[in-house]
């Protein structure tokens, strides 16, 4: 039914507080790769294009993907926002005021591609979605950097004085977590 599905991995952070948050307007911030990653590592555009083309049944050629990836990487290098962090209170979810806030950390321009296929002749059956999150290792590196950036935000004063991270929590992802630990959690938690 469709190849070249590009989907954005989304990872949730939650914090709690003795303060009741009753605002109804979420807050969204956008960051460029340099905000959370420093210098961009050297890309492997040729191998990424081959890997993705193979994964999507060559529905887009390796050379076409490389052309797209060159443009995309150039945009990242020029500071086009590649991360979105949305902060919400429980009011946005219809639960009313509470001491819980959450933030969704989203990589906006992943290089990975997947597909969507019809899985049944039943028109009411959901299609089979395979976003191939983190097919390209660079996408996981970006998401790890965004997650660290998000945690750092929640620790920044004055908000750091009134909130405690409850998800993923320091038992799941320690304060001094390695990139491997971050990556394992992200792969298990992303949607």
C-alpha positions as CSV (number, residue, x, y, z in Angstrom):
1,X,0.0,0.0,0.0
2,X,2.8,2.5,0.8
3,X,6.5,2.7,1.2
4,X,8.7,5.6,2.3
5,X,6.6,6.2,5.5
6,X,8.4,8.9,7.5
7,X,7.2,9.0,11.1
8,X,8.6,11.0,14.1
9,X,9.5,9.1,17.2
10,X,7.9,10.6,20.3
11,X,9.1,10.0,23.9
12,X,7.2,11.1,26.9
13,X,8.6,12.6,30.2
14,X,6.4,13.1,33.2
15,X,7.0,15.1,36.4
16,X,5.0,15.5,39.6
17,X,4.8,18.3,42.1
18,X,3.0,19.5,45.2
19,X,2.0,22.4,43.1
20,X,-1.3,22.2,41.2
21,X,-1.0,23.0,37.6
22,X,-4.2,24.3,36.1
23,X,-3.2,26.0,33.0
24,X,-5.0,25.0,29.8
25,X,-2.5,26.1,27.2
26,X,0.4,23.7,26.4
27,X,3.8,25.1,25.6
28,X,5.9,24.0,22.6
29,X,9.5,24.8,22.0
30,X,11.6,24.0,18.9
31,X,15.3,23.3,18.9
32,X,17.9,23.0,16.2
33,X,20.3,20.1,16.3
34,X,23.1,22.4,17.7
35,X,20.9,23.2,20.7
36,X,20.9,19.7,22.0
37,X,23.7,17.9,20.1
38,X,26.5,20.4,19.7
39,X,28.4,19.7,16.5
40,X,26.8,17.4,14.0
41,X,28.7,14.1,13.5
42,X,29.8,13.3,10.0
43,X,26.9,11.7,8.3
44,X,27.0,8.3,6.5
45,X,24.5,9.4,3.8
46,X,25.5,6.6,1.3
47,X,25.1,3.8,3.8
48,X,21.9,5.3,5.2
49,X,20.4,5.6,1.7
50,X,21.3,2.0,0.9
51,X,19.9,0.8,4.3
52,X,16.6,2.7,3.9
53,X,16.1,1.7,0.2
54,X,16.6,-1.9,1.1
55,X,14.1,-1.6,4.1
56,X,11.4,-0.1,1.9
57,X,11.7,-2.7,-0.8
58,X,13.6,-0.3,-3.1
59,X,10.4,1.7,-3.7
60,X,12.7,4.7,-3.7
61,X,16.2,4.2,-5.1
62,X,19.3,4.6,-3.1
63,X,20.4,7.6,-5.3
64,X,17.1,9.4,-4.8
65,X,17.2,8.8,-1.0
66,X,20.8,10.1,-0.9
67,X,19.7,13.3,-2.7
68,X,16.9,13.7,-0.1
69,X,19.3,13.0,2.7
70,X,21.9,15.5,1.5
71,X,19.2,18.2,1.5
72,X,17.8,17.1,4.9
73,X,21.3,17.0,6.5
74,X,22.1,20.4,5.0
75,X,19.0,21.8,6.6
76,X,20.0,20.4,10.0
77,X,23.5,21.8,9.6
78,X,21.9,25.3,8.9
79,X,19.9,25.2,12.1
80,X,16.4,24.3,10.9
81,X,14.6,23.0,14.0
82,X,14.9,19.2,14.4
83,X,13.3,18.8,17.8
84,X,9.9,19.7,19.3
85,X,9.3,19.5,23.0
86,X,5.6,20.0,24.0
87,X,4.8,20.6,27.7
88,X,1.3,19.9,28.9
89,X,-0.6,19.8,32.1
90,X,-3.3,17.2,32.9
91,X,-5.9,19.8,32.0
92,X,-5.1,19.2,28.3
93,X,-6.0,15.5,28.7
94,X,-9.4,16.3,30.4
95,X,-8.3,15.1,33.8
96,X,-8.5,18.5,35.5
97,X,-5.9,20.3,37.5
98,X,-3.2,18.2,39.2
99,X,0.4,18.1,40.1
100,X,1.4,16.2,37.0
101,X,3.0,17.8,33.9
102,X,4.4,15.9,30.9
103,X,6.5,16.7,27.9
104,X,6.7,14.9,24.6
105,X,10.1,15.0,23.0
106,X,10.0,14.5,19.2
107,X,12.6,14.3,16.6
108,X,11.1,16.1,13.6
109,X,13.2,15.0,10.7
110,X,14.2,11.4,11.0
111,X,16.2,9.7,8.2
112,X,14.6,6.4,8.9
113,X,11.7,5.3,6.6
114,X,9.1,2.5,7.0
115,X,5.9,1.4,5.3
116,X,2.2,0.8,5.7
117,X,0.4,-2.2,4.2
118,X,-3.1,-3.6,4.0
119,X,-3.3,-6.5,6.4
120,X,-6.8,-7.7,5.8
121,X,-9.6,-7.6,3.3
122,X,-11.8,-6.2,6.1
123,X,-12.1,-2.5,5.4
124,X,-12.4,-1.8,9.1
125,X,-9.2,-3.5,10.0
126,X,-6.2,-1.3,10.7
127,X,-3.3,-1.4,8.3
128,X,0.0,-2.8,9.3
129,X,2.3,0.1,10.2
130,X,6.0,-0.3,10.3
131,X,7.7,3.1,10.9
132,X,11.1,1.5,11.2
133,X,12.0,3.9,14.1
134,X,15.8,4.2,14.4
135,X,16.6,2.2,11.3
136,X,19.2,4.8,10.8
137,X,21.4,4.9,13.9
138,X,21.7,8.7,13.6
139,X,18.0,9.0,14.5
140,X,18.5,7.3,17.8
141,X,21.5,9.5,18.5
142,X,19.3,12.6,17.9
143,X,16.5,11.2,20.1
144,X,19.0,10.4,22.9
145,X,20.3,14.0,22.7
146,X,16.7,15.4,22.8
147,X,15.9,13.2,25.8
148,X,19.0,14.5,27.7
149,X,18.1,18.0,26.7
150,X,14.5,17.5,28.0
151,X,15.7,16.1,31.3
152,X,18.0,19.0,31.7
153,X,15.1,21.4,31.2
154,X,13.1,19.8,34.0
155,X,16.1,20.1,36.3
156,X,16.7,23.8,35.5
157,X,15.6,26.3,38.1
158,X,13.1,27.5,39.0
159,X,11.0,24.5,37.7
160,X,13.6,22.1,39.0
161,X,12.8,23.2,42.6
162,X,9.2,22.2,42.4
163,X,9.1,19.0,40.2
164,X,10.3,15.4,40.5
165,X,10.7,13.2,37.4
166,X,8.4,10.3,37.6
167,X,8.8,8.9,34.1
168,X,11.1,7.5,33.0
169,X,12.5,8.2,36.5
170,X,16.1,7.8,37.6
171,X,15.6,4.2,38.5
172,X,14.9,3.5,34.8
173,X,17.4,6.0,33.3
174,X,20.0,6.9,35.9
175,X,21.3,10.5,36.3
176,X,24.6,9.4,34.8
177,X,23.1,7.1,32.2
178,X,25.1,6.0,29.2
179,X,23.9,6.6,25.7
180,X,23.2,2.8,25.5
181,X,20.9,3.1,28.6
182,X,19.1,6.1,27.1
183,X,18.8,4.3,23.8
184,X,17.3,1.1,25.3
185,X,14.7,3.1,27.2
186,X,13.9,5.3,24.1
187,X,13.4,2.2,21.9
188,X,11.1,0.7,24.5
189,X,9.1,3.9,25.2
190,X,8.8,5.7,21.9
191,X,5.5,5.9,20.0
